[in-house]
Amino acid sequence: MWPLWRQDEEVDALVAACLFELAMNSAPPSTWMPVTFKDNG
C-alpha cells in the first residue's frame, strides 16, 4: 500500500493537480486560464 492518500487534503491536492494537467492538455488556454486564475490577481 502506498501512503499517498492518508489525508483528505492530500487527495484534494492530488485530484486538483490531475484535473489541472488534464485541462491544460485537453483544453485551449482561452478555456481554462480565466476560470483557473481569475481569483488570483
Phi and psi in degrees as GROMACS dihedral restraints (atoms count N, CA, C in turn):
[ dihedral_restraints ]
;  ai    aj    ak    al  type     phi  dphi    fc
    3     4     5     6     1   -86.3    20    10
    4     5     6     7     1   132.1    20    10
    6     7     8     9     1   -78.6    20    10
    7     8     9    10     1    55.9    20    10
    9    10    11    12     1   -94.9    20    10
   10    11    12    13     1   -24.0    20    10
   12    13    14    15     1  -123.5    20    10
   13    14    15    16     1    52.7    20    10
   15    16    17    18     1   -78.5    20    10
   16    17    18    19     1   -28.0    20    10
   18    19    20    21     1  -131.3    20    10
   19    20    21    22     1   149.3    20    10
   21    22    23    24     1   -61.9    20    10
   22    23    24    25     1   -33.6    20    10
   24    25    26    27     1   -63.6    20    10
   25    26    27    28     1   -38.5    20    10
   27    28    29    30     1   -65.6    20    10
   28    29    30    31     1   -39.7    20    10
   30    31    32    33     1   -64.0    20    10
   31    32    33    34     1   -44.9    20    10
   33    34    35    36     1   -60.7    20    10
   34    35    36    37     1   -42.2    20    10
   36    37    38    39     1   -65.0    20    10
   37    38    39    40     1   -42.6    20    10
   39    40    41    42     1   -65.4    20    10
   40    41    42    43     1   -46.2    20    10
   42    43    44    45     1   -62.8    20    10
   43    44    45    46     1   -42.4    20    10
   45    46    47    48     1   -61.7    20    10
   46    47    48    49     1   -42.1    20    10
   48    49    50    51     1   -63.7    20    10
   49    50    51    52     1   -42.7    20    10
   51    52    53    54     1   -64.7    20    10
   52    53    54    55     1   -44.4    20    10
   54    55    56    57     1   -64.1    20    10
   55    56    57    58     1   -38.2    20    10
   57    58    59    60     1   -63.3    20    10
   58    59    60    61     1   -44.1    20    10
   60    61    62    63     1   -62.8    20    10
   61    62    63    64     1   -43.7    20    10
   63    64    65    66     1   -62.0    20    10
   64    65    66    67     1   -42.1    20    10
   66    67    68    69     1   -62.9    20    10
   67    68    69    70     1   -43.3    20    10
   69    70    71    72     1   -64.9    20    10
   70    71    72    73     1   -36.3    20    10
   72    73    74    75     1   -83.0    20    10
   73    74    75    76     1   -25.8    20    10
   75    76    77    78     1  -110.2    20    10
   76    77    78    79     1   -21.7    20    10
   78    79    80    81     1  -116.7    20    10
   79    80    81    82     1   147.7    20    10
   81    82    83    84     1   -68.9    20    10
   82    83    84    85     1   152.0    20    10
   84    85    86    87     1   -53.5    20    10
   85    86    87    88     1   -33.8    20    10
   87    88    89    90     1   -66.4    20    10
   88    89    90    91     1   -16.8    20    10
   90    91    92    93     1   -88.6    20    10
   91    92    93    94     1   -42.1    20    10
   93    94    95    96     1  -103.1    20    10
   94    95    96    97     1   -25.0    20    10
   96    97    98    99     1   -60.6    20    10
   97    98    99   100     1   -51.4    20    10
   99   100   101   102     1   -63.6    20    10
  100   101   102   103     1   -37.0    20    10
  102   103   104   105     1   -71.6    20    10
  103   104   105   106     1   -36.9    20    10
  105   106   107   108     1   -79.3    20    10
  106   107   108   109     1   -37.5    20    10
  108   109   110   111     1  -112.4    20    10
  109   110   111   112     1     4.7    20    10
  111   112   113   114     1   -64.4    20    10
  112   113   114   115     1   -25.7    20    10
  114   115   116   117     1   -93.2    20    10
  115   116   117   118     1    -2.0    20    10
  117   118   119   120     1  -100.1    20    10
  118   119   120   121     1     5.7    20    10
